[in-house]
Amino acid sequence: MAGAIRKAVFPAAGLGTRFLPATKAQPKEMLVLVDKPVIQYGVEEAVQSGVDNIIIVTGRGKNAIEDHFDVAVELESYLEQRGKTAQLEEIRKISRLIHVSYVRQGEPLGLGHAVLVTKQMVGQEPFAVILGDDVIDATPPALKQMIDVFERLDGPVLAVERVSADDVSSYGVVAIQEGADLGKGVHRITDMVEKPRREEAPSNLAIIGRYILTPDIFPALEATASDRTGEIQLTNGLKRLLRERPIYACEIEGVRHDTGNKLGFLKALVYFALQRPDLADPFRRYLETLNLKVGAP
């Protein structure tokens, strides 16, 4: 066996240009869904999956992420003095959730490069990669579903989701071995194609923002050339690794929200607000009133 999954890498050095001007002075990972920043959803998923050693890949202007997961002595003292015990426990829980460390990427040179800069911190053990943009509501958590596959098959695992033929060009797409009985929703990958045209896609199984990787991904990435944009793509590194060992795809059972674009973020905001017992009924009533105003300026 390759070992237990103890560490999760969160690439968070991107510039967040899709959300400008909101992300001019704050990281996109700190945009709030109801009352938690996007990145916290992924961190809580990791903890719920038994992984509490968190490595966050940051860049310039990302100090708010570090502050969020740090102890806030003044705020805790303020809440304690005023008897706001529920809020106090909530913010204390944030800093107590994880053992967190940070590494700078420098320039945002692609997801593969973001993974590569964690090499010394990860060491010679398997690890998870969680892309905070993908917020997944699942029971058991999406990462736990993948860990179960990893422990059973002892190889890298990529989270996948079936998407429409019109959407395949927005994703990395996997080809799979037909007829292999690896369990429900689990497939052996035979190839990967980054953002294929609809007619060239090998399947409709799109890679989404969860990976369980083994340390041999690092030499594979080191040997991977930059693409025409100057970035090192994780998919290309995985294609190289696929020549040497089996890699598996796991169809996640749950609801995924791509908060990396404005429409996906708005959908996630509504979804998670409607999951909240304290907000669901009044918020639903408010949304129903908007039916009277469709098309209004």
Secondary structure, DSSP 4 states (H G I P E B T S, - for coil): ------EEEEE-----GGGTTTTSSS-GGG-EETTEEHHHHHHHHHHHTT--EEEEEE-TT-HHHHHHTS--HHHHHHHHHTT-HHHHHHHHHHHHS-EEEEEE-SS---HHHHHHTTHHHH-SS-EEEE-TTEEEE-SS-HHHHHHHHHHHH-S-EEEEEE--GGGGGGSEEEEE-TT---STTEEEEEEEEES--GGG-S-SEEEEEEEEE-TTHHHHHHTPPP-TTS---HHHHHHHHHTTS--EEEE--SEEEETTSHHHHHHHHHHHHHT-TTTHHHHHHHHHHGGGGTT--
